Amino acid sequence: MNPTLKHEFKSSLFEQFARVGRAVASSHRLRVLDVLAQSERTVEEIAGEIGTSVANASRHLQVLRSARLVETRRAGLFIFYRLADDSVIRLWQAIREVAEVRYAELEQVVHTYLKDRETMQSVDANELQRLIREGDVSVLDVRSVGEYVSGHIPTSRSIPVDELQRRLRELPQRSRIVAYCRGPYCVFADEAVALLQRKGFNAARLSVGFPDWKLLGHPVETGEPRNPIVGAVRRRPGSRRSVKKT
């Protein structure tokens, strides 16, 4: 290949790579990716999650869709947005990890808003998987029910964080509880663990969120929440489906 063609090839190639960079060059669009990593959403739901207008959320979604990071499906009058595939979650993880390494400001933000985390017990994904295998833990998903249905950690019970106060009696008093939510910077698990500790439970937070758990290759399930009964939970035949990620 002659030098001119080589430069043309590289320019064309890297322009395609740059499309991805331009698509994610917005804090709002990164928040959209974070939300869609949990489950598909309508534009109205996304707007509510990221705290912007429907029109503004729609513009951000069109940028992501143009870059083929987001796809859609229609159900009746509604259009649902979803991530194109797991590579988009890995992209979001990579951006997050580079920022964690390179920007001291990120640590300062976490310290300012998540002060309680410094004294809060946490477990990593591998440790939680071991505890689940040994039957030595109660796992609590404090995300929304819709996110739980789309995918959750096996054996976990769905109690959204805003319902936890009134549903404490559903939890076993003597079992260790590990709460998880959307990701390492999601505050739902922190709020849940703080409440549980005040009420005398032995509680810790999962250091990562459900998308991270999934990408690590740990098993996941989809399906409706388990019956809110303390102790053993009977599984209704055909009510759930388990997917092993490798």
Residue pairs with C-beta under 8 A, 6 or more apart in sequence:
1 9
19 67
20 67
20 69
20 91
22 67
23 29
23 63
23 64
23 66
23 67
23 69
24 30
24 33
24 69
24 91
24 92
24 95
26 60
26 63
28 50
28 52
28 56
28 57
28 60
29 60
29 63
29 64
30 92
30 95
31 49
31 50
32 46
32 50
32 57
32 60
32 61
32 64
32 70
33 64
33 69
33 83
33 88
33 89
33 91
33 92
34 92
34 182
34 183
35 41
35 46
35 49
35 50
36 46
36 70
36 81
36 82
36 83
37 83
37 88
37 89
37 92
37 182
37 183
37 211
38 143
38 147
38 150
38 182
38 210
38 211
39 82
39 146
39 147
39 149
39 150
39 151
40 73
40 80
40 81
40 82
40 150
41 49
41 80
41 81
42 78
42 79
42 80
42 81
43 54
43 57
43 58
43 61
43 79
43 81
44 54
46 57
46 61
46 81
47 53
47 54
47 56
47 57
50 57
52 60
61 70
61 81
64 70
65 71
65 72
65 81
68 84
69 83
69 84
69 88
69 91
70 81
70 82
70 83
70 84
70 88
71 81
71 82
71 83
71 84
72 79
72 80
72 81
72 82
73 79
73 80
73 82
74 80
83 89
86 214
86 215
89 211
89 214
89 215
90 215
93 211
93 212
93 215
96 184
99 106
100 106
100 107
110 117
110 185
111 118
113 187
114 185
114 187
114 190
116 190
116 194
117 190
117 205
120 190
120 193
120 194
120 204
120 205
121 193
121 203
121 204
121 205
122 204
122 205
122 206
122 207
123 131
123 178
123 204
123 205
123 206
123 207
124 206
124 207
124 208
125 206
125 207
125 208
125 212
125 213
125 216
125 218
126 216
128 137
128 139
128 153
128 178
128 180
128 206
129 218
131 137
131 176
131 178
132 139
132 153
132 154
132 155
136 176
137 175
137 176
137 177
137 178
138 157
138 171
138 172
138 175
138 176
138 177
138 178
139 153
139 155
139 156
139 157
139 177
139 178
139 179
139 180
140 156
140 157
140 159
140 171
140 177
140 178
140 179
140 180
140 192
141 147
141 148
141 152
141 153
141 156
141 157
141 158
141 159
141 179
141 180
141 181
141 210
142 159
142 160
142 161
142 164
142 179
142 180
142 181
142 188
142 189
142 191
142 192
143 158
143 160
143 181
143 182
143 188
143 210
144 160
145 158
145 160
145 225
147 182
147 210
148 156
148 158
148 225
149 222
149 223
149 224
149 225
150 222
151 210
151 214
151 220
151 221
151 222
152 158
152 210
152 220
152 221
152 222
153 180
153 210
153 213
153 218
153 220
153 221
154 219
154 220
154 221
154 242
156 180
157 170
157 171
157 225
157 226
157 228
157 233
158 225
158 226
159 167
159 170
159 171
159 228
161 181
161 188
161 189
161 191
161 192
164 192
164 195
164 196
165 195
167 228
168 196
168 199
169 230
170 228
170 229
170 230
171 177
171 196
171 201
171 230
172 230
172 231
173 200
173 201
175 202
176 202
176 203
176 204
177 196
177 201
177 202
177 203
177 204
178 203
178 204
178 205
178 206
179 188
179 189
179 192
179 193
179 196
179 203
179 204
179 205
179 206
180 189
180 205
180 206
180 208
180 209
180 210
180 213
181 187
181 188
181 189
181 192
181 209
181 210
182 188
182 209
182 210
182 211
183 208
183 209
183 210
183 211
183 212
184 207
184 208
184 209
184 212
186 209
189 205
189 206
190 205
192 203
192 205
193 203
193 204
193 205
196 203
197 203
206 213
208 216
210 220
213 220
214 220
214 245
215 245
217 245
217 246
218 245
219 242
219 243
219 244
219 245
220 242
220 243
220 245
221 240
221 241
221 242
221 243
222 240
222 241
222 243
223 239
223 240
223 241
224 239
224 240
226 233
226 235
227 233
227 234
